[in-house]
């Protein structure tokens, strides 16, 4: 079982990337389980045609932990992709990481944490121990950083590198950095910038995803690009990402940049 996790700054496009990656993997006749680890619970929506599936935390909050079955928390989407949303507390109340911890424990108890590929779509707030939990507890073994060429997106990716480096040798953690995915913000020389960032932290740019209107067209129709426009160049990019993920054995403990070095890198490409 291959367990991968997508981390990155909020709003960078992790869920879109994760859903299209899962769809592309499913088209390769692989069994796929995607787990949304964000209180917004929107990670899997495009795989289930816009449905807001019940979250694990909502089920537990309603007192359904006794007798809860896999069918009540695992929902089937495009090409058989199994979809789970961890959920979270009401805004301003409690720790969002609780939903992640409860989800993994429940799925293990139900024997549902199985697939050829498990895709964890994780909010990028590594300050919260809950969001680092997939790495810390040995679930997320291969970490992909989703970033653009914007400085704050690179800053978040660099911070996640610090978490990987810190957690990689602790307890049950098996996490390693598997590479960087650039989800383009249409910045000049963006691919070269992100490629150099990836190399500077000891990794590599796995895939460059160009900005394409077909992504928005698919989402308003509540579908992934893989389903909505399977013959499009953008779908081909996501399929290439799926192949790269499955063949990737280049896993490293990253070396994060200092803030001065990160800013200098960004400035050089902005000049």
Secondary structure, 3 states (H helix, E strand, C coil): CEEEEEEECCCCCHHHHHHHHHHHHHCCCCCEEEEEECCCCCCCHHHHCCCCCCCHHHHHHCCCCCCCCHHHCCEECHHHCEEEECCCCCCCCCCCHHHHHHHHHHHHHHCCCCCCEEEEEECCCCCCHHHHHHHHCCCCCEEEEEECCCHHHHHHHHHHHHHHHHHCCCCCCCCEEEEEEEECCCCCCHHHHHHHHHHHCCCCEEEEECCCHHHHHHHHCCCCHHHHCCCCHHHHHHHHHHHHHHHCCCCECCCCCCHHHHHHHHHHHHC
